[in-house]
Amino acid sequence: MSEKTHVECYSGSRYAERPVSFDFLGHEHSVKDLVETWRSPSGLHFQVRTEEDECFELTYDQRTDEWSILRLEEEES
């Protein structure tokens, strides 16, 4: 499921350097680990792991100044 969301992020020399928390489906999540970051034509992408050990992809679209979020499924070992 993907939806627009509110993201709090650390911003040093530029906006959205690292997400620190976000709201998803009415629940506030704190970011425990930043797994991966990358840039694409659609924006800045952050794969994160929360304090609850859930994985999400947060995407910031600089053109529209909007965030979207996607809950990632855990891979089975």
C-alpha distance (Angstrom), angle and dihedral (degrees) to the residues before:
residue distance angle dihedral
M1 . . .
S2 3.80 . .
E3 3.79 125.5 .
K4 3.78 141.2 156.5
T5 3.76 112.3 -93.2
H6 3.79 146.4 173.0
V7 3.81 114.8 -100.4
E8 3.80 127.7 -171.7
C9 3.77 111.2 -153.9
Y10 3.77 142.7 176.1
S11 3.78 109.9 -109.3
G12 3.80 117.8 -171.4
S13 3.79 116.9 153.3
R14 3.83 91.1 -7.0
Y15 3.81 138.3 19.9
A16 3.80 118.5 -88.2
E17 3.78 100.7 16.2
R18 3.81 93.1 150.7
P19 3.83 132.2 -2.6
V20 3.82 114.7 -128.0
S21 3.83 101.8 178.0
F22 3.79 140.7 -4.8
D23 3.79 142.5 -176.4
F24 3.80 117.9 -118.6
L25 3.80 122.8 176.3
G26 3.79 90.8 -18.6
H27 3.81 95.9 -51.0
E28 3.80 124.0 110.5
H29 3.82 113.3 -133.3
S30 3.81 125.6 -165.3
V31 3.79 116.9 -147.0
K32 3.81 111.7 -121.9
D33 3.82 99.1 174.6
L34 3.76 135.6 16.2
V35 3.81 100.9 -142.6
E36 3.80 101.1 -179.8
T37 3.80 141.8 -14.1
W38 3.78 130.3 -161.1
R39 3.78 142.0 158.9
S40 3.79 125.7 -128.4
P41 3.81 135.3 166.8
S42 3.82 87.2 -89.7
G43 3.81 93.6 56.6
L44 3.79 144.8 -95.3
H45 3.81 115.7 -22.5
F46 3.79 127.6 -158.3
Q47 3.78 124.1 -174.8
V48 3.80 107.0 -158.5
R49 3.80 140.5 177.1
T50 3.80 117.1 -143.6
E51 3.80 130.8 -142.5
E52 3.84 85.4 -99.7
D53 3.86 89.1 57.6
E54 3.81 93.3 -112.3
C55 3.81 120.5 139.9
F56 3.80 124.0 -134.3
E57 3.77 138.6 171.1
L58 3.80 113.7 -137.8
T59 3.80 117.2 -165.5
Y60 3.80 125.4 -167.4
D61 3.81 114.9 -159.2
Q62 3.81 105.1 -155.3
R63 3.82 93.1 -167.0
T64 3.81 94.2 59.8
D65 3.84 97.6 24.3
E66 3.82 89.8 -128.0
W67 3.78 135.0 131.7
S68 3.79 126.6 -143.9
I69 3.77 128.8 -170.8
L70 3.78 134.7 -152.6
R71 3.80 124.1 -170.3
L72 3.81 108.7 -136.3
E73 3.76 123.2 -143.2
E74 3.79 116.8 -122.3
E75 3.78 115.4 -116.0
E76 3.78 113.5 -121.0
S77 3.80 115.9 -124.6
